[in-house]
Amino acid sequence: MKRIKSGIEGIDEITNGFPIGRSMLITGDAGSGKTIFGLQFARSSCAQGYKTVYITTEEDASDLYTQGDTFNWDLKSYTENDLLSFNELAGVRARVTEAEMSIDIGAMKGNFSKFINELPDDTQTVIIDNIGSYTAKLTPYEFRDRFDLLIYDLKKRNITALVILDSATSKEFNEIALFSVYGALRLMKRENPYTGRRERVMDIVKMRSTKTPTQFMSYEIDDTGLKLI
């Protein structure tokens, strides 16, 4: 199976990259580096020549460009070369939610199809950061139904996807989402039981057709991005 390099130092050496045309799930605590992971993967995808779309449901593209500049990634150069585009849904979600509240009905509920319908036909890689913003008021059954369809549609279009779930959503729907995706990684912050110091660790929860370690792997975020240590 052909794979795309994640751009995460250490991960590619272990997994040889993410399978093309399959979906990966990223979950983690606040501040664990989920968005940095997503941006780093987007940059790597573009560097390999894949047309990449970054769907952001919470931040503006300008904020994400600024994050990239922090690591000297120059994401704008990929946008200028028509390899990277940002699809900003934060403003749309806020306007729709405000309108729905004004007429006293539930907030936006699980419209995952929006992620697929607005992708250009030539999209090869997509990062969804994060899908948790679209799960308000969903039951577990509704979430699985919509999430399964999202993953199915991405696979049908042979799009390699990185789907990010925030910590609040992952606690409720993580086990359900794991059944649908090809692979999953969890980013965590914890106290080292031996040193007493806070540290970041990563768990490759699953990755089909790939030999992966069972132990937690330490990682850091430095001036070049996220990497295993």
Contacts in CASP RR format, 6 or more apart in sequence:
PFRMAT RR
TARGET T0000
AUTHOR 0000-0000-0000
METHOD contacts of the structure
MODEL  1
MKRIKSGIEGIDEITNGFPIGRSMLITGDAGSGKTIFGLQFARSSCAQGY
KTVYITTEEDASDLYTQGDTFNWDLKSYTENDLLSFNELAGVRARVTEAE
MSIDIGAMKGNFSKFINELPDDTQTVIIDNIGSYTAKLTPYEFRDRFDLL
IYDLKKRNITALVILDSATSKEFNEIALFSVYGALRLMKRENPYTGRRER
VMDIVKMRSTKTPTQFMSYEIDDTGLKLI
1 19 0 8 1.000
1 20 0 8 1.000
1 209 0 8 1.000
2 19 0 8 1.000
2 20 0 8 1.000
3 15 0 8 1.000
3 16 0 8 1.000
3 17 0 8 1.000
3 18 0 8 1.000
3 19 0 8 1.000
3 20 0 8 1.000
4 17 0 8 1.000
4 18 0 8 1.000
4 19 0 8 1.000
4 20 0 8 1.000
4 44 0 8 1.000
4 45 0 8 1.000
4 48 0 8 1.000
4 50 0 8 1.000
4 125 0 8 1.000
4 160 0 8 1.000
5 12 0 8 1.000
5 17 0 8 1.000
5 44 0 8 1.000
5 48 0 8 1.000
6 12 0 8 1.000
6 15 0 8 1.000
6 17 0 8 1.000
6 18 0 8 1.000
6 40 0 8 1.000
6 41 0 8 1.000
6 44 0 8 1.000
7 40 0 8 1.000
7 41 0 8 1.000
7 43 0 8 1.000
7 44 0 8 1.000
8 37 0 8 1.000
8 40 0 8 1.000
8 41 0 8 1.000
8 44 0 8 1.000
8 226 0 8 1.000
8 227 0 8 1.000
8 228 0 8 1.000
9 227 0 8 1.000
9 228 0 8 1.000
10 227 0 8 1.000
10 228 0 8 1.000
11 17 0 8 1.000
11 228 0 8 1.000
14 204 0 8 1.000
14 212 0 8 1.000
14 213 0 8 1.000
15 204 0 8 1.000
15 207 0 8 1.000
15 210 0 8 1.000
15 212 0 8 1.000
16 210 0 8 1.000
18 24 0 8 1.000
18 41 0 8 1.000
18 160 0 8 1.000
18 162 0 8 1.000
19 160 0 8 1.000
19 182 0 8 1.000
19 208 0 8 1.000
19 209 0 8 1.000
19 210 0 8 1.000
20 158 0 8 1.000
20 160 0 8 1.000
21 154 0 8 1.000
21 155 0 8 1.000
21 158 0 8 1.000
21 159 0 8 1.000
21 160 0 8 1.000
21 161 0 8 1.000
22 155 0 8 1.000
22 160 0 8 1.000
22 161 0 8 1.000
22 181 0 8 1.000
22 182 0 8 1.000
22 183 0 8 1.000
23 151 0 8 1.000
23 154 0 8 1.000
23 155 0 8 1.000
23 160 0 8 1.000
23 161 0 8 1.000
23 162 0 8 1.000
23 163 0 8 1.000
23 180 0 8 1.000
23 181 0 8 1.000
23 182 0 8 1.000
23 183 0 8 1.000
24 161 0 8 1.000
24 162 0 8 1.000
24 163 0 8 1.000
24 181 0 8 1.000
24 182 0 8 1.000
24 183 0 8 1.000
24 184 0 8 1.000
24 185 0 8 1.000
24 207 0 8 1.000
25 163 0 8 1.000
25 164 0 8 1.000
25 165 0 8 1.000
25 177 0 8 1.000
25 178 0 8 1.000
25 181 0 8 1.000
25 183 0 8 1.000
25 184 0 8 1.000
25 185 0 8 1.000
26 34 0 8 1.000
26 37 0 8 1.000
26 38 0 8 1.000
26 162 0 8 1.000
26 163 0 8 1.000
26 164 0 8 1.000
26 165 0 8 1.000
26 184 0 8 1.000
26 185 0 8 1.000
26 186 0 8 1.000
26 187 0 8 1.000
27 34 0 8 1.000
27 164 0 8 1.000
27 165 0 8 1.000
27 166 0 8 1.000
27 167 0 8 1.000
27 170 0 8 1.000
27 174 0 8 1.000
27 184 0 8 1.000
27 185 0 8 1.000
27 186 0 8 1.000
27 187 0 8 1.000
28 34 0 8 1.000
28 165 0 8 1.000
28 166 0 8 1.000
28 167 0 8 1.000
28 170 0 8 1.000
28 186 0 8 1.000
28 187 0 8 1.000
28 188 0 8 1.000
29 167 0 8 1.000
29 187 0 8 1.000
29 188 0 8 1.000
29 189 0 8 1.000
30 166 0 8 1.000
30 167 0 8 1.000
31 189 0 8 1.000
32 187 0 8 1.000
32 188 0 8 1.000
32 189 0 8 1.000
32 200 0 8 1.000
33 187 0 8 1.000
33 200 0 8 1.000
33 221 0 8 1.000
33 226 0 8 1.000
34 129 0 8 1.000
34 130 0 8 1.000
34 164 0 8 1.000
34 166 0 8 1.000
34 187 0 8 1.000
35 59 0 8 1.000
35 64 0 8 1.000
35 67 0 8 1.000
35 129 0 8 1.000
35 164 0 8 1.000
36 67 0 8 1.000
36 71 0 8 1.000
36 221 0 8 1.000
36 225 0 8 1.000
36 226 0 8 1.000
37 162 0 8 1.000
37 164 0 8 1.000
37 185 0 8 1.000
37 187 0 8 1.000
37 226 0 8 1.000
38 54 0 8 1.000
38 127 0 8 1.000
38 129 0 8 1.000
38 162 0 8 1.000
38 164 0 8 1.000
39 54 0 8 1.000
39 64 0 8 1.000
39 67 0 8 1.000
39 68 0 8 1.000
39 73 0 8 1.000
39 75 0 8 1.000
39 127 0 8 1.000
40 71 0 8 1.000
40 73 0 8 1.000
40 225 0 8 1.000
40 226 0 8 1.000
41 125 0 8 1.000
41 127 0 8 1.000
41 162 0 8 1.000
42 52 0 8 1.000
42 54 0 8 1.000
42 75 0 8 1.000
42 84 0 8 1.000
42 125 0 8 1.000
42 127 0 8 1.000
43 68 0 8 1.000
43 73 0 8 1.000
43 75 0 8 1.000
43 78 0 8 1.000
45 52 0 8 1.000
45 124 0 8 1.000
45 125 0 8 1.000
45 160 0 8 1.000
46 52 0 8 1.000
46 78 0 8 1.000
46 83 0 8 1.000
46 84 0 8 1.000
47 78 0 8 1.000
49 83 0 8 1.000
50 83 0 8 1.000
50 124 0 8 1.000
50 125 0 8 1.000
50 160 0 8 1.000
51 82 0 8 1.000
51 83 0 8 1.000
51 120 0 8 1.000
51 122 0 8 1.000
51 123 0 8 1.000
51 124 0 8 1.000
51 125 0 8 1.000
52 78 0 8 1.000
52 83 0 8 1.000
52 84 0 8 1.000
52 85 0 8 1.000
52 123 0 8 1.000
52 124 0 8 1.000
52 125 0 8 1.000
52 126 0 8 1.000
52 127 0 8 1.000
53 84 0 8 1.000
53 85 0 8 1.000
53 86 0 8 1.000
53 87 0 8 1.000
53 119 0 8 1.000
53 120 0 8 1.000
53 123 0 8 1.000
53 125 0 8 1.000
53 126 0 8 1.000
53 127 0 8 1.000
54 64 0 8 1.000
54 84 0 8 1.000
54 85 0 8 1.000
54 86 0 8 1.000
54 87 0 8 1.000
54 126 0 8 1.000
54 127 0 8 1.000
54 129 0 8 1.000
55 86 0 8 1.000
55 87 0 8 1.000
55 89 0 8 1.000
55 115 0 8 1.000
55 126 0 8 1.000
55 127 0 8 1.000
55 128 0 8 1.000
55 129 0 8 1.000
56 64 0 8 1.000
56 86 0 8 1.000
56 87 0 8 1.000
56 88 0 8 1.000
56 89 0 8 1.000
56 90 0 8 1.000
56 129 0 8 1.000
57 89 0 8 1.000
57 90 0 8 1.000
57 93 0 8 1.000
57 128 0 8 1.000
57 129 0 8 1.000
57 130 0 8 1.000
57 131 0 8 1.000
57 132 0 8 1.000
57 133 0 8 1.000
57 134 0 8 1.000
58 90 0 8 1.000
58 129 0 8 1.000
58 130 0 8 1.000
58 133 0 8 1.000
59 90 0 8 1.000
59 129 0 8 1.000
60 88 0 8 1.000
60 90 0 8 1.000
61 86 0 8 1.000
61 88 0 8 1.000
64 75 0 8 1.000
64 86 0 8 1.000
65 75 0 8 1.000
65 76 0 8 1.000
68 74 0 8 1.000
68 75 0 8 1.000
69 75 0 8 1.000
70 223 0 8 1.000
71 223 0 8 1.000
71 224 0 8 1.000
71 225 0 8 1.000
72 223 0 8 1.000
72 224 0 8 1.000
75 84 0 8 1.000
78 84 0 8 1.000
79 85 0 8 1.000
79 86 0 8 1.000
85 120 0 8 1.000
87 118 0 8 1.000
87 119 0 8 1.000
89 114 0 8 1.000
89 133 0 8 1.000
90 133 0 8 1.000
93 108 0 8 1.000
93 133 0 8 1.000
93 134 0 8 1.000
96 108 0 8 1.000
97 107 0 8 1.000
97 108 0 8 1.000
100 106 0 8 1.000
100 107 0 8 1.000
100 108 0 8 1.000
101 107 0 8 1.000
106 136 0 8 1.000
106 137 0 8 1.000
107 136 0 8 1.000
107 137 0 8 1.000
108 134 0 8 1.000
108 136 0 8 1.000
109 136 0 8 1.000
109 137 0 8 1.000
109 138 0 8 1.000
109 142 0 8 1.000
110 134 0 8 1.000
110 135 0 8 1.000
110 136 0 8 1.000
110 138 0 8 1.000
110 142 0 8 1.000
110 143 0 8 1.000
110 146 0 8 1.000
111 134 0 8 1.000
112 131 0 8 1.000
112 134 0 8 1.000
112 146 0 8 1.000
112 147 0 8 1.000
112 149 0 8 1.000
112 150 0 8 1.000
113 146 0 8 1.000
113 149 0 8 1.000
113 150 0 8 1.000
113 153 0 8 1.000
114 134 0 8 1.000
115 126 0 8 1.000
115 128 0 8 1.000
115 131 0 8 1.000
115 150 0 8 1.000
116 150 0 8 1.000
116 153 0 8 1.000
116 154 0 8 1.000
116 157 0 8 1.000
119 126 0 8 1.000
119 157 0 8 1.000
119 159 0 8 1.000
123 157 0 8 1.000
123 159 0 8 1.000
124 158 0 8 1.000
124 159 0 8 1.000
124 160 0 8 1.000
125 159 0 8 1.000
125 160 0 8 1.000
125 161 0 8 1.000
125 162 0 8 1.000
126 154 0 8 1.000
126 159 0 8 1.000
126 160 0 8 1.000
126 161 0 8 1.000
126 162 0 8 1.000
127 161 0 8 1.000
127 162 0 8 1.000
127 164 0 8 1.000
128 161 0 8 1.000
128 162 0 8 1.000
128 163 0 8 1.000
128 164 0 8 1.000
129 164 0 8 1.000
130 163 0 8 1.000
130 164 0 8 1.000
130 165 0 8 1.000
130 166 0 8 1.000
130 169 0 8 1.000
131 147 0 8 1.000
131 163 0 8 1.000
131 164 0 8 1.000
131 165 0 8 1.000
131 169 0 8 1.000
132 165 0 8 1.000
132 166 0 8 1.000
132 168 0 8 1.000
132 169 0 8 1.000
133 166 0 8 1.000
135 143 0 8 1.000
135 169 0 8 1.000
135 172 0 8 1.000
135 173 0 8 1.000
138 146 0 8 1.000
138 173 0 8 1.000
140 172 0 8 1.000
140 173 0 8 1.000
140 176 0 8 1.000
143 173 0 8 1.000
143 176 0 8 1.000
143 177 0 8 1.000
144 176 0 8 1.000
144 179 0 8 1.000
144 180 0 8 1.000
147 173 0 8 1.000
147 176 0 8 1.000
147 177 0 8 1.000
147 180 0 8 1.000
148 180 0 8 1.000
150 163 0 8 1.000
151 161 0 8 1.000
151 163 0 8 1.000
151 180 0 8 1.000
151 181 0 8 1.000
154 161 0 8 1.000
163 177 0 8 1.000
163 181 0 8 1.000
165 173 0 8 1.000
165 174 0 8 1.000
165 177 0 8 1.000
170 177 0 8 1.000
177 184 0 8 1.000
178 184 0 8 1.000
178 205 0 8 1.000
178 206 0 8 1.000
181 206 0 8 1.000
182 207 0 8 1.000
182 208 0 8 1.000
183 205 0 8 1.000
183 206 0 8 1.000
183 207 0 8 1.000
183 208 0 8 1.000
184 204 0 8 1.000
184 205 0 8 1.000
184 206 0 8 1.000
184 207 0 8 1.000
185 202 0 8 1.000
185 203 0 8 1.000
185 204 0 8 1.000
185 205 0 8 1.000
186 202 0 8 1.000
186 203 0 8 1.000
186 205 0 8 1.000
187 200 0 8 1.000
187 202 0 8 1.000
187 219 0 8 1.000
188 200 0 8 1.000
188 201 0 8 1.000
188 202 0 8 1.000
188 203 0 8 1.000
188 216 0 8 1.000
189 198 0 8 1.000
189 199 0 8 1.000
189 200 0 8 1.000
189 201 0 8 1.000
190 198 0 8 1.000
190 199 0 8 1.000
190 201 0 8 1.000
191 197 0 8 1.000
191 198 0 8 1.000
191 199 0 8 1.000
192 198 0 8 1.000
192 199 0 8 1.000
199 218 0 8 1.000
200 218 0 8 1.000
200 219 0 8 1.000
200 220 0 8 1.000
200 221 0 8 1.000
201 216 0 8 1.000
201 217 0 8 1.000
201 218 0 8 1.000
201 219 0 8 1.000
202 216 0 8 1.000
202 217 0 8 1.000
202 218 0 8 1.000
202 219 0 8 1.000
202 228 0 8 1.000
203 216 0 8 1.000
203 217 0 8 1.000
204 212 0 8 1.000
204 213 0 8 1.000
204 217 0 8 1.000
206 212 0 8 1.000
217 228 0 8 1.000
218 228 0 8 1.000
218 229 0 8 1.000
219 226 0 8 1.000
219 227 0 8 1.000
219 228 0 8 1.000
219 229 0 8 1.000
220 226 0 8 1.000
220 227 0 8 1.000
220 229 0 8 1.000
END
